């Protein structure tokens, strides 16, 4: 690839690594007990990453903040499954999933990524992707407003279309078709974004980094607000069931999981998003009028939270 592209990809990679550092530090401070353990790995075929996992913290039961930079050849099978042309690729990004102890603290996911491809024809293409979404075990409308308002504020700084467009995209993407319910209360999601109207590469990168930098302030506030709330055994069992839905989405639909496995990424790092414990009960039915039923009624597309 051209030197200018290499310079750009290097700067993006370094920014993502620095973001991983700052988020890990903020989460350790907010948790108060847990520390991230780091494992460096190499990918056969090119590249590698830094997997960081925190287990058995005060607030976070299990969470990962991963950085990766992989590169190599797009095989014919990859090209077909991932709907891209053959050539040489570079993919780098930060991916986060956090599972808390307390059922009143929500699960959260964020991913930001950059992809660069030099096709066999010599044409060079690139794009950014990412998203951030919240999966409460019990939907708290105040928390939902806070979460979406912060994302809307981030988006509005860069383009007025971004929040409404990416919010709908998240509703559609984070959806379990076989359950006919959303994974949580959504957020924003975007993919293959290289330019938008008068916004070019630097502008899109600035937006992506602001999404990344919004993660720690948003989630640490939700941690602080909800971590001391008392909960019952019934609520804990409900949390395990909702974690099961999370697992279903990640293993059946998640594009990042598919990409990682198709490109021979490190399996342990790819599947760090799965919770330490989850339940599946046959034909489970919630009680009429219960908090669990109220949450299910809000796991729908198209809810306007702000």
Secondary structure, DSSP 8 states (H G I E B T S, - for coil): --HHHHHHHHHHHHHHHHHHHHHHHHHHHHHSS---EEEEEE-TTSEEEEEEEEES-SSEEEEEEEEEEEEEEE-HHHHHHHT--SEEEEEEEEEEEEEESSTTS-EEEEEEEEEEEEETTS-EEEEEEEEEEEE-SS--HHHHHHHHHHHHHHHHTT-HHHHHHHHHHHHHHSEETTTTEESSS-EEEEEEES-BTTB-HHHHHHHHHHHHHHHHHHHHHHHHHHTT----HHHHHHHHHHHHHHHHHHHHT-HHHHHHHHTT--HHHHGGGS-S-----TT----TT-HHHHHHHT--TT----
